Amino acid sequence: MSKSSSARSSGIGVFGLLGVAFVVLKLCGVIAWSWWWVTLPLWGGLAIVLGVLLFGFLGCLIFAAVKR
């Protein structure tokens, strides 16, 4: 018999925890940052991934146009 193991990750994660902490600090008046900065850990990863995909797509379009 072969052993198979699967690792599952559950929980909020570092960026989620950081986002929740920043929101709590903002609502308690401890920090006076803009809401954009407070919520950055929550949406920043998605923005980076979308930016990389966009640049990759534009690079492919430029490469195809130059290759013609």
Secondary structure by P-SEA (a helix, b strand, c coil): cbbbbbbbbbcccaaaaaaaaaaaaaaacccccccccccccccaaaaaaaaaaaaaaaaaaaaaaaac
